[in-house]
Amino acid sequence: MTEQDGMADGEGGKPGSALQAVLQARAAILDAARPEAVAKQRRRGRWTAREAIAALADPDSFVEYGGLVRPALAGMAGAADGLVMGMAQMGGRAVDIVAYDYTVYAGTQSANNHAKIGRMLAHAEQHRLPVVCWLDGGGARPHDMKVEGRGASSTFVTFARLSGLVPTIGIVPGRAFAGHANLAGMCDLLIATREACMGMAGPPLVEAALGLKLTPEEIGPAAVHAASGAVDLVVEDEAAAIEAARQYLGYFGPPAAPGEAPDAAALRDIVPESPRRAYDVRKVIQGIADRGSVLELKPGYGRAMVTALFRIEGRAVGVIANQPMFLAGAIDGPAADKAARFIQVCDAFDIPLLVLCDTPGLMVGPEIEKTNLVRRSARMLTALANATIPLLTVVLRKAYGLGYYIMGSRPLHPSILLAWPTAEFGGMGLEGAANIIHRHELAAVEDPAERAALHRRRTEELRAYNTALEVAGRFAYDDVIDPAETRGILARVLRGLPAPPARNGRKRLIEPC
């Protein structure tokens, strides 16, 4: 066809044959043109990739890249080669979205869609755009082993380079195996639906390697990954996952409008007078944060520590808090790992960190030593010691030993170090300290009841010397405050701190674990 022929075909406003072919090809990749594929996805109980993007992106903001790409192997067909991707706005902020399409060869990764995602990830790196990954697929596409020169993909290396440079969010709505699981593991935030499953290899490879015939759900259900700390949030369905992703991304943008303040006076009644009684530290966080602004991460892992993002007067803040409801707030390996990685996320993106301390120290004993707590606790301290974000510490009750040292103590140079009236300070647990300091005196008392009474008196003497007021008198705290004043003081400190300097490159690597 000559150029003149093409022009003639388009006379009268009708598209020419070349344009008609393009319009038909573009229409063919949309859900409306693929009713059987959409119906199959419905039978799985899952959304399509394009439905997910429509829900993630602000209206009329998605610009698709590579929609017309076909599978590399001759004779194969598949809309967009199983990967829908492009730029969009989420909450008014530019992002890149990559969504694997399970209706095309089970969302598998192919030679051509690896080239596509590599292009999108490089685009995100170039323009410093957050990346949202919809990870619904079964790993590598076996058919592409026949593709000449397919080579090694740069997908995973490029994605790894985004760590600490831009926020990365992964959503697993159904199945994520092999390469999809690898991408999931590198995301700053990983969200899974309750019915999702994930694994480094799917059923065929597990059977070939181990001789076990298992379903995807038997290999790696969402509950297993939540308990291991791999998944940050388990939600009910795709809609809830998208809502969580939008909320999370919002903390990494400019401040929001100030939210409704909680009842400040309620903070006075949370910490019991008895140091042996537990309480839920989440109530303290809720009593400081703008109402409805708290997003807790990894709630089922490292339960001796609570990690969450929230807002104070619209400004994003991260929090790590000892949880007295589990191990009395003592720091074990999972709690230390969870806190360390969260600190890295906050530090990488200049989110101030609030530390709520109530810990008897690090966990002790022969069993805990088998868990590598020596290294894991050191990792948490290293993350805090090297962070350049503002630290704001509030000692709620116990501040003992190395646990307190790690939880925002004076040597970490917090921007402010506050204590509540219930705070206790000590180089170790006071009962244990009394045993050591007064061991000869205690050993001289033969009657067990008398010895116990003497031990209680000596412990109370130590406690009296280490109350919040006594410690503040030695200037180990900046101030002891009415709990009801906590939010107001923290807000004033945050308002008074200078903005972080502009970054030219990645500030901090975020370790995957």
Secondary structure as UniProt FT lines:
FT   HELIX           3..9
FT   HELIX           11..13
FT   HELIX           17..28
FT   HELIX           31..33
FT   HELIX           35..43
FT   TURN            44..45
FT   HELIX           49..56
FT   TURN            59..60
FT   STRAND          63..65
FT   TURN            67..68
FT   TURN            74..75
FT   HELIX           79..82
FT   STRAND          83..90
FT   TURN            91..92
FT   STRAND          93..100
FT   TURN            102..104
FT   HELIX           105..107
FT   HELIX           111..127
FT   STRAND          131..134
FT   HELIX           142..146
FT   TURN            148..149
FT   HELIX           155..161
FT   TURN            162..165
FT   STRAND          168..172
FT   STRAND          175..177
FT   HELIX           179..186
FT   STRAND          189..193
FT   TURN            194..195
FT   STRAND          197..199
FT   HELIX           203..210
FT   HELIX           216..219
FT   HELIX           222..228
FT   STRAND          233..235
FT   HELIX           238..250
FT   TURN            251..252
FT   HELIX           264..269
FT   TURN            275..276
FT   HELIX           281..288
FT   TURN            291..292
FT   STRAND          295..297
FT   TURN            299..300
FT   TURN            303..304
FT   STRAND          305..312
FT   TURN            313..314
FT   STRAND          315..322
FT   TURN            324..326
FT   HELIX           327..329
FT   HELIX           333..348
FT   TURN            349..350
FT   STRAND          353..359
FT   HELIX           366..369
FT   TURN            370..372
FT   HELIX           373..385
FT   STRAND          391..400
FT   HELIX           401..406
FT   TURN            407..408
FT   HELIX           410..412
FT   STRAND          416..419
FT   TURN            421..422
FT   STRAND          424..426
FT   HELIX           430..437
FT   HELIX           439..443
FT   HELIX           448..465
FT   HELIX           468..473
FT   TURN            474..475
FT   STRAND          479..480
FT   HELIX           483..485
FT   HELIX           486..496
//
